[in-house]
Amino acid sequence: MMDLGRLRALHAVSVHGSVGAAAAALGFTPSAVSQQITKLERETRTTLLEKRGRGVVLTDAAKELAGAAQQVLALVEQAEVSLEQRRGAVSGRLSLAAFATAARGLLPGVLAALSARHPDLELRLLESDPYLMADLVARGEVDLAVVQDWPNTPLAVPEGVARLSLGEDPVDVLLPADDPLAALPLLNVRDLAGRPWTSVPAGNICHDWLIRTMREAGEEPDIRYQVGEFETQIALIAAGLGLGLVPRLGRGTLPPQVVARPVHPAPTRRVFALWRQHASRRPAITAALEALREQWPHRDSAPAPDTGVAAGG
């Protein structure tokens, strides 16, 4: 009989596309994942990974086995859920994923509360993009994900995945303190036309949202700087290189060279949790959702900009 841990390793490589990414998701080292795959190759007498360039690809046999592994792992999870529900104990491993600012501004409090209340619960956290996380939940790679979307850029949720709305996260325009627009207490999207922008890279949900928001106002945004972290965007704005639309969750204190201004129509992203519907009875999922609801009002969020400043003041 094939070892479940080795099947899990192969399935993770199939989902994440590389040994390194699979290792990060599983909480192992790349060497440990490679050893599991090697043992599975000996066990099945089948070549599962082939080198291609600097990486590896799954053979046809491996793809077929990975598909079977997904079904096996789903059955094992259902059995685990039933047993945990019967015991009524919040225990076992719970893997969570979150986008960057939620991982910084919301999850520390959630994880701390879960650890204090349920010492037998082994917690894992993976930072990822919402476009990826919905599929990770559906495939069983993570148990619960905190994701975001926007009214004009909704996130597609796969069948069999449940969702819980946590709240809304307002977005402000960040601009250099000496920019003429900084004198205005409230900006209109039309005020931002013809300005250079900083943004996260293309293919990220926040990038897509910026493009759509500006196009809806009749403007094709001039995105000159694409960087992965909001902190880097803020550093570029502080240097006078452009504007940025940055949410308040996990934003932290701005440097004196940067100011935040609200914008009309007010852009707001929606934050919610995802988990597999058939795992809803699992005590660990119930506890995690409770902790998320409790922590949301206490999240690390930047205060709303003061709109009482007189124009030109």
SERO-4910 file (N, C-alpha, C, O; in steps of 0.05 Angstrom, whole numbers):
BEGIN
 pado doro    nc1    nc2    nc3   cac1   cac2   cac3    cc1    cc2    cc3    oc1    oc2    oc3
  Met    A     17    -24      0      0      0      0     18     25      0     37     26     15
  Met    A     11     45    -16     27     69    -19     24     86      7      3     88     18
  Asp    A     47     98     14     48    115     38     33    141     33     36    154     13
  Leu    A     15    148     52     -1    172     49     15    198     48      9    216     33
  Gly    A     36    199     65     53    223     65     67    227     38     71    250     30
  Arg    A     75    205     25     88    208     -1     68    216    -22     75    232    -40
  Leu    A     43    206    -21     23    215    -39     17    245    -35     12    260    -54
  Arg    A     17    254    -10     12    282     -4     34    299    -16     28    321    -27
  Ala    A     59    290    -15     81    305    -26     78    308    -57     82    329    -68
  Leu    A     71    285    -70     67    286    -99     44    305   -106     46    320   -125
  His    A     23    303    -92      0    320    -97      7    349    -94     -1    366   -110
  Ala    A     23    356    -74     31    384    -70     49    394    -92     46    417   -101
  Val    A     67    377   -102     83    385   -125     66    390   -150     70    408   -165
  Ser    A     46    373   -153     27    376   -176     12    402   -174      8    416   -194
  Val    A      3    409   -150    -13    434   -146      4    459   -148     -4    478   -161
  His    A     28    458   -136     44    483   -133     64    486   -156     76    507   -159
  Gly    A     70    464   -171     86    467   -194    116    463   -190    131    463   -210
  Ser    A    125    461   -166    154    457   -161    158    444   -133    140    445   -116
  Val    A    181    432   -130    187    419   -104    189    441    -82    180    437    -60
  Gly    A    202    463    -89    206    484    -69    179    496    -60    175    500    -36
  Ala    A    161    501    -79    135    513    -71    118    492    -56    104    500    -37
  Ala    A    120    467    -63    106    446    -48    117    444    -20    101    441     -1
  Ala    A    143    446    -17    155    445     10    145    468     27    139    464     51
  Ala    A    144    492     16    135    515     31    106    511     40     99    518     63
  Ala    A     89    500     23     61    496     30     58    475     51     40    477     68
  Leu    A     74    454     50     72    432     69     87    437     96     83    423    115
  Gly    A    104    458     96    120    463    120    144    446    122    154    442    144
  Phe    A    154    435    100    178    417    100    200    431     85    196    453     74
  Thr    A    224    419     84    245    429     68    243    416     40    231    395     37
  Pro    A    254    429     19    253    417     -7    266    390     -8    257    372    -23
  Ser    A    287    386      8    301    361      9    282    339     19    282    316      9
  Ala    A    266    345     40    248    326     51    226    317     31    219    294     29
  Val    A    216    337     15    196    331     -5    209    314    -27    196    294    -36
  Ser    A    233    320    -35    246    305    -56    251    276    -47    247    257    -62
  Gln    A    257    272    -21    261    245    -11    235    230    -11    235    206    -17
  Gln    A    213    243     -5    187    230     -5    180    221    -34    170    199    -38
  Ile    A    186    238    -53    180    231    -81    198    208    -90    189    189   -104
  Thr    A    223    208    -82    242    187    -89    232    160    -78    233    139    -91
  Lys    A    224    160    -53    214    136    -40    188    126    -55    184    102    -58
  Leu    A    171    145    -63    147    137    -77    154    125   -104    141    106   -113
  Glu    A    174    136   -118    183    124   -143    193     95   -139    187     78   -155
  Arg    A    208     91   -118    217     63   -112    193     45   -105    192     22   -114
  Glu    A    175     56    -90    152     41    -82    134     33   -105    123     11   -106
  Thr    A    131     51   -125    114     46   -148    129     36   -172    117     28   -192
  Arg    A    156     36   -170    173     28   -193    167     44   -218    166     34   -240
  Thr    A    162     70   -213    154     88   -235    169    114   -232    172    124   -210
  Thr    A    178    126   -254    190    152   -254    167    173   -252    149    173   -269
  Leu    A    170    190   -233    148    209   -227    156    238   -234    139    254   -243
  Leu    A    182    244   -231    191    271   -237    214    270   -257    231    252   -256
  Glu    A    214    289   -276    235    291   -296    246    319   -295    231    338   -293
  Lys    A    272    321   -297    285    347   -297    279    362   -323    280    351   -345
  Arg    A    274    387   -320    270    405   -344    281    432   -337    270    447   -321
  Gly    A    303    439   -349    317    464   -342    327    462   -314    340    443   -306
  Arg    A    320    482   -298    327    483   -270    306    470   -252    311    467   -228
  Gly    A    283    463   -263    262    451   -247    256    423   -255    272    409   -268
  Val    A    232    414   -246    223    387   -253    194    389   -263    180    408   -257
  Val    A    186    368   -278    159    366   -287    149    338   -280    164    319   -278
  Leu    A    123    336   -277    111    310   -271    108    294   -297    101    304   -318
  Thr    A    114    268   -295    110    250   -318     80    245   -321     64    252   -303
  Asp    A     72    233   -343     44    226   -347     34    208   -325     12    210   -315
  Ala    A     51    189   -317     43    170   -295     40    186   -269     22    179   -253
  Ala    A     57    205   -265     55    221   -240     30    237   -239     17    240   -218
  Lys    A     22    249   -262     -3    264   -263    -27    247   -257    -45    255   -243
  Glu    A    -27    223   -267    -49    204   -262    -49    197   -232    -71    195   -220
  Leu    A    -26    192   -221    -24    184   -193    -32    208   -175    -44    204   -154
  Ala    A    -24    232   -183    -31    256   -167    -61    260   -167    -72    268   -146
  Gly    A    -75    254   -189   -104    256   -190   -117    237   -171   -136    243   -157
  Ala    A   -106    212   -170   -116    192   -151   -110    200   -123   -127    196   -105
  Ala    A    -87    212   -119    -79    221    -92    -98    242    -81   -105    242    -57
  Gln    A   -107    260    -99   -126    280    -90   -152    268    -80   -163    277    -60
  Gln    A   -162    247    -93   -186    234    -84   -181    219    -58   -198    220    -40
  Val    A   -158    206    -55   -152    192    -30   -150    212     -7   -161    207     15
  Leu    A   -136    235    -11   -133    254     10   -159    267     18   -164    273     41
  Ala    A   -178    270     -1   -204    280      5   -219    261     23   -233    269     41
  Leu    A   -217    235     17   -231    215     34   -219    214     62   -233    212     82
  Val    A   -192    216     63   -179    217     89   -188    241    105   -193    239    129
  Glu    A   -190    264     92   -199    288    106   -227    284    117   -233    292    139
  Gln    A   -245    273    101   -272    269    110   -273    251    135   -288    255    153
  Ala    A   -256    230    135   -254    212    158   -244    228    183   -254    225    205
  Glu    A   -224    244    178   -212    260    200   -233    280    211   -235    283    236
  Val    A   -248    292    194   -269    311    202   -290    296    220   -297    306    241
  Ser    A   -298    272    211   -318    257    227   -307    250    254   -321    252    274
  Leu    A   -282    241    255   -270    234    281   -267    258    299   -272    256    323
  Glu    A   -258    281    288   -254    305    304   -281    314    315   -284    323    338
  Gln    A   -302    313    298   -328    321    306   -338    303    329   -351    312    348
  Arg    A   -333    277    326   -342    258    347   -328    264    374   -340    264    395
  Arg    A   -302    270    372   -287    276    397   -294    304    408   -293    308    432
  Gly    A   -302    322    390   -309    349    398   -284    365    405   -287    386    417
  Ala    A   -260    355    399   -236    369    407   -225    385    383   -226    376    360
  Val    A   -215    409    390   -201    425    370   -172    417    369   -157    426    386
  Ser    A   -165    400    350   -138    389    350   -130    383    321   -145    388    303
  Gly    A   -106    371    318    -96    365    292    -82    389    279    -76    409    292
  Arg    A    -77    386    253    -63    408    239    -84    425    224   -103    414    212
  Leu    A    -81    451    226    -98    470    211    -80    488    195    -65    504    206
  Ser    A    -82    486    169    -66    503    151    -83    526    141   -105    522    131
  Leu    A    -72    550    144    -86    574    136    -69    588    115    -45    586    114
  Ala    A    -83    603     98    -69    620     78    -82    648     79   -105    650     86
  Ala    A    -67    668     72    -77    695     73    -61    713     54    -37    707     48
  Phe    A    -74    733     43    -59    753     27    -41    770     46    -45    770     70
  Ala    A    -22    784     35      0    795     50     -9    813     73     -1    809     96
  Thr    A    -27    833     68    -34    851     89    -52    839    110    -52    847    133
  Ala    A    -67    818    103    -83    804    123    -64    787    140    -68    784    164
  Ala    A    -44    775    127    -24    759    143    -10    777    163     -3    768    185
  Arg    A     -7    803    157      7    821    175    -13    835    194     -6    838    218
  Gly    A    -36    843    185    -54    859    201    -76    845    215    -89    856    233
  Leu    A    -81    819    208   -103    805    220    -95    778    232   -104    771    254
  Leu    A    -79    763    217    -74    735    225    -57    732    251    -62    713    266
  Pro    A    -39    751    258    -24    747    283    -43    745    307    -39    727    324
  Gly    A    -63    762    308    -82    760    331    -98    735    330   -104    723    351
  Val    A   -106    726    306   -122    702    303   -106    677    312   -116    661    327
  Leu    A    -81    675    302    -64    652    309    -58    652    339    -57    631    351
  Ala    A    -53    676    350    -47    677    379    -71    667    395    -68    653    415
  Ala    A    -95    676    387   -119    668    402   -124    637    400   -130    624    419
  Leu    A   -120    626    376   -124    598    372   -103    582    388   -110    561    400
  Ser    A    -78    591    388    -57    577    402    -63    577    432    -58    557    446
  Ala    A    -73    599    443    -78    601    472   -102    584    480   -102    571    501
  Arg    A   -122    583    463   -147    568    470   -144    538    464   -157    522    478
  His    A   -129    531    444   -128    503    435    -99    494    431    -89    493    409
  Pro    A    -86    488    453    -57    480    451    -52    455    435    -29    451    427
  Asp    A    -72    439    430    -68    414    414    -71    419    384    -70    400    368
  Leu    A    -76    444    377    -80    451    349    -54    460    337    -42    479    347
  Glu    A    -44    446    316    -19    454    303    -26    472    279    -40    464    260
  Leu    A    -17    497    281    -24    517    261     -2    522    241     22    521    248
  Arg    A    -10    526    216      8    532    194     -3    556    179    -27    559    177
  Leu    A     15    574    169      6    597    154     22    600    129     47    598    129
  Leu    A      8    604    106     20    608     80     11    635     69    -14    639     67
  Glu    A     29    652     62     21    678     49     19    673     19     37    661      6
  Ser    A     -3    681      7     -7    676    -21    -26    697    -33    -35    715    -19
  Asp    A    -32    694    -59    -49    712    -74    -77    701    -75    -81    676    -78
  Pro    A    -98    718    -72   -125    707    -73   -132    691    -98   -147    671    -96
  Tyr    A   -121    698   -121   -126    683   -145   -118    654   -141   -130    635   -152
  Leu    A    -97    649   -126    -87    622   -121   -100    608    -98   -105    584    -99
  Met    A   -107    624    -77   -117    611    -53   -144    597    -56   -148    577    -43
  Ala    A   -161    608    -72   -187    595    -76   -184    566    -86   -197    548    -77
  Asp    A   -166    562   -105   -161    536   -115   -146    518    -95   -151    494    -93
  Leu    A   -128    531    -79   -114    515    -58   -133    504    -38   -130    481    -29
  Val    A   -154    519    -31   -174    509    -13   -190    487    -26   -194    466    -14
  Ala    A   -198    491    -51   -214    471    -64   -200    445    -67   -212    424    -66
  Arg    A   -173    446    -72   -157    422    -76   -148    409    -50   -136    388    -51
  Gly    A   -154    422    -27   -146    410     -2   -117    416      7   -107    404     25
  Glu    A   -104    435     -7    -77    442      1    -76    460     26    -57    459     41
  Val    A    -96    476     30    -99    491     55   -128    487     65   -146    482     49
  Asp    A   -131    489     91   -157    484    103   -175    509    102   -199    507     99
  Leu    A   -163    532    105   -178    557    107   -161    580     96   -137    581    101
  Ala    A   -174    597     81   -159    620     69   -174    646     74   -198    647     73
  Val    A   -158    667     79   -169    694     81   -163    708     55   -139    713     49
  Val    A   -183    715     40   -179    726     14   -193    753     12   -207    762     30
  Gln    A   -189    766    -11   -201    793    -16   -211    793    -45   -202    779    -62
  Asp    A   -230    811    -49   -237    818    -76   -249    846    -76   -250    859    -55
  Trp    A   -258    856    -99   -269    883   -101   -296    881   -116   -300    862   -132
  Pro    A   -314    899   -111   -340    898   -125   -337    897   -156   -353    884   -169
  Asn    A   -316    910   -167   -313    909   -196   -293    888   -205   -287    885   -229
  Thr    A   -282    873   -186   -263    851   -192   -270    827   -173   -254    821   -156
  Pro    A   -293    815   -176   -301    793   -158   -283    768   -161   -274    762   -183
  Leu    A   -279    755   -139   -263    730   -139   -281    706   -144   -301    703   -131
  Ala    A   -273    690   -164   -289    666   -170   -283    645   -148   -260    639   -142
  Val    A   -304    634   -136   -302    614   -115   -310    587   -126   -333    584   -135
  Pro    A   -293    567   -125   -299    541   -137   -323    528   -123   -329    534   -100
  Glu    A   -336    510   -137   -358    494   -125   -348    478   -102   -326    466   -102
  Gly    A   -364    477    -81   -357    461    -57   -342    477    -37   -334    466    -16
  Val    A   -336    503    -42   -322    520    -24   -341    540    -11   -356    554    -25
  Ala    A   -341    541     16   -359    559     30   -344    585     36   -319    586     35
  Arg    A   -359    606     42   -346    632     47   -361    646     70   -385    643     74
  Leu    A   -346    662     84   -356    679    106   -345    707    103   -321    711    103
  Ser    A   -363    726    101   -354    754     99   -343    764    126   -357    760    147
  Leu    A   -319    776    126   -308    786    151   -312    817    153   -316    827    175
  Gly    A   -311    831    131   -315    859    131   -304    873    107   -296    859     88
  Glu    A   -303    899    107   -293    915     85   -268    930     93   -266    938    117
  Asp    A   -250    934     75   -225    948     80   -223    972     61   -219    968     37
  Pro    A   -226    996     71   -225   1020     54   -197   1024     43   -177   1015     53
  Val    A   -196   1038     20   -171   1044      6   -168   1074      3   -187   1088     -3
  Asp    A   -143   1083      7   -137   1112      4   -117   1116    -18   -102   1097    -25
  Val    A   -116   1140    -28    -95   1148    -47    -71   1157    -30    -75   1174    -12
  Leu    A    -48   1146    -35    -23   1155    -22     -8   1172    -42     -5   1165    -65
  Leu    A      2   1195    -33     16   1213    -51     37   1228    -35     36   1229    -11
  Pro    A     58   1239    -49     78   1254    -35     66   1278    -21     47   1290    -30
  Ala    A     77   1284      3     66   1305     19     67   1332      6     51   1350     12
  Asp    A     86   1336    -13     88   1362    -26     73   1363    -53     76   1382    -67
  Asp    A     58   1342    -59     42   1342    -83     19   1362    -79      7   1362    -58
  Pro    A     12   1378   -100    -11   1396    -97    -37   1383    -89    -53   1396    -75
  Leu    A    -41   1358    -97    -66   1344    -89    -67   1339    -59    -89   1335    -48
  Ala    A    -44   1339    -45    -44   1334    -17    -59   1356     -1    -67   1351     22
  Ala    A    -63   1379    -13    -77   1401      0   -107   1396      0   -121   1410     15
  Leu    A   -117   1377    -16   -145   1372    -17   -153   1351      4   -139   1331      6
  Pro    A   -175   1355     19   -183   1335     39   -196   1311     26   -195   1289     38
  Leu    A   -207   1313      3   -220   1291    -11   -214   1293    -41   -217   1314    -53
  Leu    A   -206   1270    -52   -199   1270    -81   -221   1255    -97   -234   1237    -87
  Asn    A   -224   1264   -121   -242   1250   -140   -224   1233   -158   -201   1241   -164
  Val    A   -234   1211   -168   -219   1194   -186   -209   1211   -209   -187   1206   -220
  Arg    A   -225   1230   -219   -217   1247   -241   -192   1264   -235   -178   1271   -253
  Asp    A   -188   1270   -209   -165   1285   -201   -139   1270   -206   -117   1282   -208
  Leu    A   -141   1244   -209   -117   1227   -210   -109   1221   -239    -89   1207   -244
  Ala    A   -123   1232   -258   -117   1227   -286    -90   1239   -294    -82   1260   -284
  Gly    A    -76   1224   -311    -50   1234   -321    -27   1232   -302     -6   1244   -307
  Arg    A    -31   1218   -280     -9   1217   -260      5   1189   -262     -8   1170   -269
  Pro    A     30   1188   -255     44   1162   -255     36   1146   -230     30   1158   -209
  Trp    A     35   1119   -233     25   1102   -211     47   1082   -203     64   1074   -218
  Thr    A     45   1074   -177     58   1050   -168     36   1029   -164     13   1036   -158
  Ser    A     43   1003   -167     23    982   -164     37    956   -159     61    953   -164
  Val    A     22    937   -149     32    909   -149     33    899   -177     20    911   -195
  Pro    A     48    877   -183     51    869   -211     25    859   -224      6    852   -210
  Ala    A     25    859   -250      3    848   -266     -2    819   -258     17    804   -251
  Gly    A    -27    811   -259    -35    784   -251    -43    782   -222    -52    761   -213
  Asn    A    -40    804   -207    -48    806   -179    -76    819   -179    -81    837   -194
  Ile    A    -93    811   -161   -120    821   -160   -121    851   -155   -138    865   -165
  Cys    A   -101    862   -139   -101    891   -134    -93    906   -159   -103    928   -164
  His    A    -75    895   -175    -68    908   -200    -92    909   -219    -97    929   -231
  Asp    A   -106    886   -222   -129    885   -239   -150    905   -230   -163    918   -247
  Trp    A   -153    908   -204   -173    927   -194   -166    955   -200   -183    971   -208
  Leu    A   -140    963   -198   -132    990   -205   -138    996   -234   -148   1018   -241
  Ile    A   -131    977   -251   -136    981   -280   -166    986   -285   -173   1005   -299
  Arg    A   -183    969   -273   -212    972   -278   -223    997   -266   -240   1010   -279
  Thr    A   -214   1004   -242   -224   1028   -229   -218   1053   -246   -235   1070   -249
  Met    A   -193   1055   -256   -186   1079   -271   -200   1079   -299   -208   1100   -309
  Arg    A   -202   1055   -310   -216   1054   -337   -245   1061   -334   -256   1074   -353
  Glu    A   -258   1054   -312   -286   1062   -308   -289   1092   -306   -310   1103   -312
  Ala    A   -267   1106   -298   -267   1135   -297   -258   1147   -323   -254   1171   -325
  Gly    A   -254   1130   -344   -245   1140   -370   -215   1145   -372   -207   1161   -389
  Glu    A   -199   1133   -355   -170   1138   -354   -155   1112   -356   -161   1092   -342
  Glu    A   -135   1111   -374   -117   1088   -375    -93   1094   -357    -77   1111   -364
  Pro    A    -91   1080   -334    -70   1088   -315    -42   1083   -325    -37   1063   -339
  Asp    A    -24   1102   -319      4   1100   -327     19   1087   -304     29   1100   -286
  Ile    A     20   1060   -304     33   1045   -282     62   1042   -289     69   1025   -306
  Arg    A     79   1057   -276    107   1057   -282    123   1039   -264    145   1029   -272
  Tyr    A    113   1033   -240    129   1018   -220    111    995   -210     91   1000   -197
  Gln    A    119    971   -215    105    947   -206    122    932   -186    143    921   -194
  Val    A    113    932   -161    129    919   -140    110    902   -123     86    907   -122
  Gly    A    121    882   -110    105    862    -96     94    870    -70     74    859    -61
  Glu    A    106    889    -56     99    896    -29     89    925    -28     99    943    -41
  Phe    A     68    930    -12     58    957     -8     79    975      5     81    999     -1
  Glu    A     96    963     22    117    979     35    136    991     14    146   1013     17
  Thr    A    142    976     -7    159    986    -29    144   1007    -45    157   1027    -53
  Gln    A    119   1004    -49    103   1025    -62    105   1051    -46    109   1073    -57
  Ile    A    102   1049    -20    103   1072     -2    131   1086     -4    132   1110     -4
  Ala    A    152   1070     -6    179   1081     -8    182   1097    -34    194   1118    -35
  Leu    A    170   1086    -56    171   1099    -82    155   1125    -81    163   1146    -93
  Ile    A    132   1124    -68    116   1149    -66    130   1170    -49    129   1193    -56
  Ala    A    144   1161    -28    159   1180    -11    181   1193    -27    188   1216    -20
  Ala    A    191   1180    -47    212   1192    -64    200   1210    -86    215   1220   -102
  Gly    A    174   1213    -86    161   1231   -105    157   1219   -132    155   1234   -152
  Leu    A    156   1193   -134    155   1180   -160    128   1173   -171    125   1163   -193
  Gly    A    107   1177   -155     81   1171   -165     60   1169   -143     66   1174   -119
  Leu    A     36   1160   -150     15   1156   -131     10   1126   -127     20   1110   -143
  Gly    A     -5   1120   -107    -12   1092   -102    -39   1090    -89    -46   1108    -73
  Leu    A    -55   1070    -95    -80   1064    -81    -74   1041    -62    -70   1018    -71
  Val    A    -74   1046    -36    -65   1027    -17    -86   1023      5    -95   1042     17
  Pro    A    -95    998     10   -114    993     31   -103    999     59    -79   1002     63
  Arg    A   -121   1001     78   -113   1008    105   -104    984    122    -88    987    140
  Leu    A   -115    960    116   -108    936    132    -79    931    130    -67    927    109
  Gly    A    -66    929    154    -38    923    155    -19    943    143      4    937    137
  Arg    A    -28    968    138    -12    987    124     10    999    142     32   1005    132
  Gly    A      4   1002    167     24   1014    185     25   1044    183      9   1057    169
  Thr    A     45   1055    197     48   1084    198     63   1094    173     83   1083    165
  Leu    A     52   1115    162     65   1126    138     89   1144    145     88   1157    166
  Pro    A    109   1145    128    131   1164    133    121   1192    129    101   1196    116
  Pro    A    135   1212    140    126   1240    137    124   1250    109    111   1270    103
  Gln    A    139   1238     90    138   1247     62    114   1237     47    110   1245     24
  Val    A     97   1221     60     73   1210     47     48   1217     63     48   1215     87
  Val    A     27   1224     48      1   1229     61    -20   1211     47    -17   1203     24
  Ala    A    -41   1206     63    -64   1190     52    -88   1208     50    -93   1225     67
  Arg    A   -102   1205     28   -126   1220     23   -149   1201     14   -144   1184     -3
  Pro    A   -173   1204     25   -195   1188     14   -202   1197    -14   -196   1219    -22
  Val    A   -215   1179    -28   -222   1184    -56   -251   1178    -61   -262   1160    -48
  His    A   -263   1193    -79   -291   1189    -86   -293   1183   -116   -281   1197   -132
  Pro    A   -309   1162   -123   -323   1142   -106   -304   1126    -89   -282   1119    -98
  Ala    A   -312   1120    -65   -294   1107    -45   -289   1078    -53   -307   1062    -54
  Pro    A   -264   1072    -59   -257   1044    -66   -254   1028    -40   -241   1036    -21
  Thr    A   -266   1004    -40   -266    987    -16   -262    958    -25   -276    949    -43
  Arg    A   -244    944    -12   -242    915    -18   -256    899      3   -259    907     26
  Arg    A   -266    876     -5   -281    858     12   -263    836     22   -248    824      6
  Val    A   -264    830     47   -247    809     59   -265    787     69   -285    792     84
  Phe    A   -258    762     62   -275    739     71   -258    714     73   -235    713     63
  Ala    A   -269    695     87   -255    669     92   -267    648     74   -291    648     68
  Leu    A   -250    629     65   -259    607     48   -250    581     62   -229    579     74
  Trp    A   -267    560     60   -260    533     69   -278    514     54   -298    521     42
  Arg    A   -270    488     54   -286    468     40   -312    463     55   -312    459     79
  Gln    A   -333    462     40   -359    459     52   -362    434     69   -374    435     91
  His    A   -350    412     60   -353    387     75   -337    387    100   -339    369    117
  Ala    A   -319    407    104   -303    409    129   -316    428    149   -305    433    170
  Ser    A   -340    438    143   -353    457    160   -358    446    188   -359    461    208
  Arg    A   -361    419    191   -366    407    217   -341    403    233   -342    396    257
  Arg    A   -318    408    221   -293    404    235   -290    425    258   -292    449    252
  Pro    A   -285    416    283   -283    436    304   -261    456    300   -264    480    308
  Ala    A   -239    449    287   -217    468    283   -226    490    264   -218    513    267
  Ile    A   -242    484    243   -252    504    225   -271    523    240   -269    547    237
  Thr    A   -289    511    256   -308    527    271   -293    547    289   -300    570    291
  Ala    A   -272    537    303   -256    554    321   -242    576    306   -240    598    315
  Ala    A   -231    569    282   -216    589    267   -235    611    257   -228    635    257
  Leu    A   -259    604    248   -278    624    239   -287    642    261   -290    666    258
  Glu    A   -290    630    285   -297    646    308   -275    666    315   -281    689    321
  Ala    A   -250    657    314   -228    674    320   -225    697    299   -219    719    306
  Leu    A   -231    691    274   -230    711    253   -251    733    257   -246    756    255
  Arg    A   -275    724    264   -297    743    269   -290    761    293   -295    785    293
  Glu    A   -279    749    314   -272    764    338   -250    784    333   -250    806    343
  Gln    A   -230    775    317   -206    792    313   -211    814    294   -197    835    295
  Trp    A   -230    811    275   -233    832    254   -237    860    266   -224    878    255
  Pro    A   -253    865    286   -255    892    297   -229    902    309   -226    927    312
  His    A   -211    885    316   -186    893    329   -162    891    310   -139    891    319
  Arg    A   -167    888    284   -145    886    265   -128    910    264   -136    932    273
  Asp    A   -103    907    255    -85    929    252    -91    944    226    -84    935    204
  Ser    A   -105    966    229   -115    981    206   -108   1010    209   -112   1021    231
  Ala    A    -98   1023    188    -92   1051    189   -118   1067    193   -139   1060    182
  Pro    A   -117   1089    209   -141   1105    213   -149   1120    187   -132   1124    169
  Ala    A   -174   1127    185   -183   1142    162   -170   1169    162   -165   1181    183
  Pro    A   -163   1179    138   -150   1206    136   -169   1227    146   -194   1224    145
  Asp    A   -158   1248    157   -173   1271    167   -184   1287    143   -168   1298    128
  Thr    A   -210   1288    140   -222   1303    118   -230   1331    126   -242   1346    111
  Gly    A   -222   1339    150   -230   1365    160   -209   1387    153   -213   1410    161
  Val    A   -188   1379    139   -168   1399    132   -178   1417    110   -189   1407     90
  Ala    A   -176   1442    113   -185   1461     93   -168   1460     68   -144   1455     70
  Ala    A   -180   1463     45   -165   1462     20   -144   1484     20   -150   1507     26
  Gly    A   -120   1475     13    -98   1494     12    -84   1498     39    -65   1512     41
  Gly    A    -95   1484     60    -83   1487     86    -60   1468     91    -49   1468    113
***
